[in-house]
Amino acid sequence: MKALILAINPGSTSTKIALFDGHHQLFAISIRHSSEALSQFKKIAEQFDFRKEAILHSLKENGIDIDKVAIIMARGGLLKPIASGVYEINSRMLEDLKVGVGGEHASNLGGLIAHSLGKEIEGCRTFIADPVVVDELQPVARITGHPLFPRRSIFHALNQKSVAKSYAVSINREYNSLNLIVAHLGGGISIGVHSGGEVIDVNNALDGEGPFSPERAGSLPAYDLAKLCFSGEYTLEEVRKMLIGHGGLVAHLGTNSFIEVTQRVQNGDQEATLISDAFAYNVAKAIGAAATVLHGKVDAILLTGGVAFNKVVVDQIVERVSFIAEVKIFPGENEMYALAMNGLDLLNGRVEPIEYR
């Protein structure tokens, strides 16, 4: 019986693939795509053949026999808001990924490529798990100061759920019995409130709501932003880049690397010190606000994502929030492992796939 699981995770400038046999990772690689190579495509969907061929080439080059793959797990893209879980890729999902029903993002290619590869492998099934559009917000969390602008749940659902469940296992508790605050600190920042097995409140990390990040501006003074938009000095695309991609550390310091920023801090750069301090301050403040959602009854605060490797920043956050609850660090983004473990649960019959409608 075939039991190998192939995980696929397309990002903006790379495509990560990994092969698992149960819990054991057999192979993993991040295929880098140059800006020159990607610039030939006007839309994300047009990169489909280019990315698929890159995956097949890499697998062949490394002697991987894809005919032994039983399940392909893909990072879910910007679909319609859906509940947490594992979804088998169907025609409705494929159509929504092609048209970008929730917007354009490289992760939309994951399901498309997985489905195409799966058709070429006898007996192979294809799925996504906990895409960024997982929506479990409680009704009150959706309300803003104007009905035209409801809050949307777009966040690092796959990694947040995986980290939360791993923490639950580590203390011999059920995930749905815990009140947790999970802060994903990466290119985007998401602060999720986990209660009863659901993320009942979280900022829209894709559009930059919440704390500023290495690449995103985060929440900004609304009227000042409106004046800038109507100044005639910037196009919509230029403003979008200010908010997403060229905001945060990039706007302030010209880099999205916290390693570089910390080096500048250690070399006495006062501006870098101020911005780094402000980053930790804003993340901690958001965690504090999230604690109010749980009436202060927080079992633990979990810090994850790439920035969680940075001890200087993490220590500053911990110093400000440790009075709320115990803080645990899960550095990095374990999305490939999380995808594979969802696939393993399918193989072992521990979960049933949900139909995407």
N, C-alpha and C positions, 0 to 999 in steps of 0.2 A: 504493500500500500504506500502510495506517495505521501510524504509528510513535510516536504520542504516549503518554506514560506518566503516569498520575495516581497520586500518592502520598497516602495518607490516614493520619493519625496522631492518634487521639483521646487526649487527656490528661484529667486529673481536672477541669480547669476550662476547657479549650479543645479545639478540634479543628483541627489543622494540615492544610492541603492544599497541594499544589504540583503543577504541570504541567511536564513536561520533554519536550524534543525532543532525543533523544540526551543529551549531557552538558550541554546548554544549558537552564537553568531559564527557562521562559516566564512563570510566574506563581506566586506563593506568598502565602499569607495564614494568619494564626492567628485563628480565629473564637473570640472569648471568650464564655464562658457564665457568667452571673451565678449566684451561690449561690441567689438567689431562684428563678431559672428551673429550676435543677437540683433544688431542694428538693421539687418536686412529684412526683419519682420516688423510689419506695422502693428500687428495685434498679437497678443499672447497665443491665441489659438493657432496662428500660422506657424508657431514653433513646433507643432506636434511631430511632424516627420523628422525634423532635425533632432529633437530630444529622444525620440524613440530609437532612431538609428544609433545615437550616442550610447544609449543603454545597451542595445544589442551588441555593439562593437566592444564595449567594456566587458560584458559577460563572456563573449567569445574569447577575447584577449586573455582573460583570466581562467579559461578552461571550465566555465560554468555551464552545465547541461540544463537548460531551462525546461526540458521535457520532464524533469523530475519534480518540478514545482507543482504543488497541490493547490496553493492559495496565493494570490497576489493581493497585498494590502497597499492601498494608496492613501496618501494624505489628501483629505477632502478639501475641495475648493469652496468658492463663494456661491453656495447653493442658497435655496430658500431657508429661512430659519427652521431648524429641526431639533428634536430631542437628542440627548446624548445616546451613543450606542454605535453598533456596527451595521452598516447598510450594504446590501448587495447592489452592485452597479447594474442599473436597468436602463431602458431606453429613455425614460423620463429624465433620469439623472444626467445621462449623456447629453441630451438636448439642452438642459439647463447649464451644463458646464460649457457647451459650445457657444451658446449665446451670451454667457456671463450674466446670468439672471441676477446675481448679487454683486456684480462688478468684475473687472479684469484682475486676475492675479495668477502668477505662475502655478500655484497649487491647483488651479482648475485643470491643468494638463495631467495631473496625477491619475484621476479616474479614467480619463480618455485613453491614456497610454496603457494603463493596467488592463482595461477592457480589451484593447486591441491585441495586446500580448497574450491575454488569456484565451482568446479565440484560436490562437495558433498552437496551444498546448492541450492535448487531449485530457479531459477530465478536470481541467483547472477552473477554479471559480475566482471571481474578483470582487473586492469589497473596499469600502472606505470606513474609517473609524473616527469618531469625535472630530468632525471638521471644525473650522474656525467659526462657523455660523451656529454652533450649538446654542440654543436659546432656552434657558430655564429661569429667566428673570421673573421675580415676583411682580405683580401688577404695579405696586407703588414705585418700583425701581425704574419703570418705563417713563414716568412722568417728568417732564422738564417744565420750564417756565412759559412754554408756548406749545400749543397742540400741533403746530406744523413741524416740530422738532422732537419727536419721541426718541428716547434712548434706544440704541440697538446693541444687541449682544454679538460682538465680533471679537474674539480673543484667542489665546493660545490654549484652546480646549484640550487638545490631545496631551500636551505636556502637563498642563495643570491637573487634569484628571489622573494621569499616570503617577505623578508625584504624590498627590493626595492619597491615592490607593496604596502606594508603596509605604508612605508614612503610617497608614492605618495598620498594614501588615506588621510593620516594625514594632508596634506597641500592642499587637494582638487585639486590635479592635476592628469593628466593621466600619468601612468608610462612611456609610449612611448614618452612623451613630455619632459622628464628630462634627464639631463646628470649627472650621479652618479658614484662615486667610492665606491664600497662595499668591505670591507676587512673582510673576514671570518678568525677569529683567533681561531683555535682549534688545534687538534692533527696535522693537516695540515694547511697550510696558503694559502689562495687564495685571490688575489687582482684583482677584476673584474671591467672593465670599461663598464658601461651600458649607451647606447645611442640609442635613437629611439626604445626602447623596446628590444634591443639585447645586449648581452655581446660581444662587438667587440674586446676586448683584455683581456686576463687573463693568469696567469701562470699555468703551469701543476702542480697542487698541489699534485697529487698522487705520482709522481716520484721525488718530492722534489725540483722542480725548484722554484726560487724566494727566499724570506726570509726564514731563518731557523725557525723551529717550535719546539714545545716541543719534537717531536719524529723524525723529518726529518731534514736532513742536509742542504737542500736548495741548491742554486747554489754554486758551488765550483770552485776553480782554475782548469781549464780544464787539463792543462798539468800535474800538480801535481797528479791529479786523474788518468790520463792515466799511469803515471809511477808507481803508487801504484798498478794498475790493472795488470801490467806486471812484478811486482817485484817477483812473485812466492810465496809470503808470504801469499796471501789470495785467497780463492776460490771466484767464482762469487757470491755465496750465502752469503758469509761473507761480500763482498763489498755491496751487496744489502741491508743487514741489517745495515751497516754503514750509508747508504743513507736514508733508510726508516725503522723506528722502533727504531733504536739505534743511530740516529743522533740527532742534535739539543741539547736541554737541557739535554737529556739522556747522550749524549756523553760528554758534558762539566761538568755536575753536578750530573749525576747518578740518575736523577729523571725526570719524565715527568709532575710533578705537579707544576704549577705556585704558588699555595698556599704555598707549601713547600719552593719554591725558595724565595718568598716574605718574609716568616718568617726568612729565613737565612739572607736576606738583612737587615731586621730590627734588627737582632742580631749582625750585624757588619761584616758579611762574605763578604770580599772584592771581592773574585772571583765570588760569586753569584751576587753581585752588578754589576760587569762588564758585566757578561753574560746577566743579565736582561736588563741593559741599552742598550746592543748591539742588543737585540731582538727588543726593541722599536725603536731603531735607524734604523734597517734594514726594519722594516715594514713601518715606516714613509718615508724612502727613496723610497721604492717601490710605495707608494701612490703618492709621488711627481712625480715620473717617469710616473705614470698612468695619471696624470693631463696633461702631454704634449700631450697625445693621443687626448684629448679634447681641445687642444689649450688653456688650462687654463680656459675654460668656464665650470666650474663645479658647479652644483646646490647644491650639498651636498656630504659629505663623511660619509658613514655609517659603523660603527664598530660593528661586530657581532661575534658569536661563544663563546665558554666557557671562553676563556681568557679575553673577554670583560667584565667579572665580576670583573676583577682585576683592581681596581682604580689606583694603582700605575703605572702600565704599560700603561693603557689607558690615564692617564694624561700626561705621557711623549710623547705619540704619538700625542695627541691633541695639545700639546704645539708646536710641530714641523710642523704640517700640517694645523692648523686652519687659517693660512694666505691665504690658497687656497680657502676654502669654509667652510660653517657651518659644524660642526661635530655632528652627532647624534649617540647615543649608543643604540644598540639592543642586549643586552647580551643573551647568550645561543643559542641553536640550536633548532628552532621551527619546525623541520622536520615533526613530527607527525601531528601537526596542519596544516602545509602546505599541506601534503598529503590529509588530510581529507577535506580541503577546495577545493582542486582540484576535489575530489569526489563529494562534494556538488554542485560545478559548473556543473558537469556532470548530476547530478540528476535534477537540475533546468533548464537544457538546455542552460546554458550560454556558454558552450564550447562544441565542437564536438571532439571526439577522433580521433587521427591520426593513420593511418595504418603503422605499422612497416614493412619495406621492406628489 
